[in-house]
Amino acid sequence: MIDSLLVSKHLSDYLSSLQPDLPEFLEGLYNQAREERVPVIRREAQSLLRFLVLDREPGRVLEIGTAIGFSSCFMAEFLLAGAVLDTVEKDDARFIAATANVNAFALDYEKRYNRKAPDICPYHEDAEAFLARLSEDGAKYDLIFLDAAKAQYPVYLRYIEKLMTKRSILVTDNVLQEGTLAESKFTVTRRDRTIHLRMREFADVLFRSGRFDSILLPLGDGMTISRLSSKETQS
Ligand SMILES: C[S@@+](CC[C@H](N)C(=O)[O-])C[C@H]1O[C@@H](n2cnc3c(N)ncnc32)[C@H](O)[C@@H]1O
């Protein structure tokens, strides 16, 4: 796992040090994830999500890729009372760990703030089936955080588009694929070609299709923020 591809380690460490300390529960969960080598959002991605959640005050959040629930709990820490966060994970062991962690977070939050924590609802399912169902049901989310199987991103995006309103934003982590996104497919090892192709396709839709307005931020391995294109939403 890399800290930042586009900013030197020295600068990235400094920027991370400017971030406010995490509450003890979240710090413990973060350290546990790193010790167990579970991939969870790093400090830089945390700073972006924290800012967006505080600034936009989303009432409904969707996360694709729960792992053990760190980023779900992290976002919930900054959500307003009454907000709901749905999150999906297909791995059995991670889903079980996430459910336990989310419950422990709710208790800890209630003790610290003397009020009910925002609802985190973990779903144990393959993301594509889950997204298909949500879009069939006409669900809408204010903030969507995409952090799961990269090769599936173009497929997920077709559903995600339907889950967004003109005010929604989509945040995606690890878009640059450790820099390989910018390389020709011939320089990428055969094993990584599919993922390379799919991430190129994903980036093309976000930046060139006219369906989204997007920006890529030099945080970690590249994070994008997207909204539905203003051209699309004016009609
Ligand atoms: C990078 S981790 C998520 C980290 C988490 N967002 C955090 O920062 O705490 C990606 C997770 O997506 C899950 N995942 C991968 N493919 C999936 C799929 N098709 N459906 C649901 N979950 C999937 C993986 O099992 C893994 O736990």
The ligand as a Tripos MOL2 file, in Angstrom:
@<TRIPOS>MOLECULE
LIG
   27    29     1     0     0
SMALL
NO_CHARGES

@<TRIPOS>ATOM
      1 C1        -10.1510   -1.5570   -0.0640 C.3       1 LIG1
      2 S1        -11.2320   -2.6110    0.8160 S.3       1 LIG1
      3 C2        -12.3970   -1.5050    1.5220 C.3       1 LIG1
      4 C3        -11.8130   -0.6890    2.6340 C.3       1 LIG1
      5 C4        -12.8280    0.1220    3.3960 C.3       1 LIG1
      6 N1        -13.5880    0.9900    2.5070 N.3       1 LIG1
      7 C5        -12.1250    0.9970    4.4320 C.2       1 LIG1
      8 O1        -11.4400    1.9500    4.0170 O.co2     1 LIG1
      9 O2        -12.2430    0.7140    5.6410 O.co2     1 LIG1
     10 C6        -12.1970   -3.3030   -0.4820 C.3       1 LIG1
     11 C7        -13.2200   -4.3170    0.0070 C.3       1 LIG1
     12 O3        -14.1160   -4.5740   -1.0670 O.3       1 LIG1
     13 C8        -14.5170   -5.9210   -0.9680 C.3       1 LIG1
     14 N2        -15.0060   -6.3450   -2.2780 N.ar      1 LIG1
     15 C9        -14.2750   -6.6400   -3.3680 C.ar      1 LIG1
     16 N3        -15.0610   -7.0160   -4.3780 N.ar      1 LIG1
     17 C10       -16.3340   -6.9490   -3.9260 C.ar      1 LIG1
     18 C11       -17.5920   -7.2220   -4.5140 C.ar      1 LIG1
     19 N4        -17.6970   -7.6430   -5.7710 N.pl3     1 LIG1
     20 N5        -18.6920   -7.0420   -3.7640 N.ar      1 LIG1
     21 C12       -18.6070   -6.6100   -2.4790 C.ar      1 LIG1
     22 N6        -17.4180   -6.3540   -1.8670 N.ar      1 LIG1
     23 C13       -16.3050   -6.5170   -2.5730 C.ar      1 LIG1
     24 C14       -13.2540   -6.6520   -0.5570 C.3       1 LIG1
     25 O4        -13.5580   -7.9200    0.0400 O.3       1 LIG1
     26 C15       -12.6070   -5.6690    0.4010 C.3       1 LIG1
     27 O5        -12.9050   -5.9690    1.7430 O.3       1 LIG1
@<TRIPOS>BOND
     1     1     2 1
     2     2     3 1
     3     2    10 1
     4     3     4 1
     5     4     5 1
     6     5     6 1
     7     5     7 1
     8     7     8 2
     9     7     9 1
    10    10    11 1
    11    11    12 1
    12    11    26 1
    13    12    13 1
    14    13    14 1
    15    13    24 1
    16    14    15 ar
    17    14    23 ar
    18    15    16 ar
    19    16    17 ar
    20    17    18 ar
    21    17    23 ar
    22    18    19 1
    23    18    20 ar
    24    20    21 ar
    25    21    22 ar
    26    22    23 ar
    27    24    25 1
    28    24    26 1
    29    26    27 1
@<TRIPOS>SUBSTRUCTURE
     1 LIG1         1 GROUP 0 **** ****
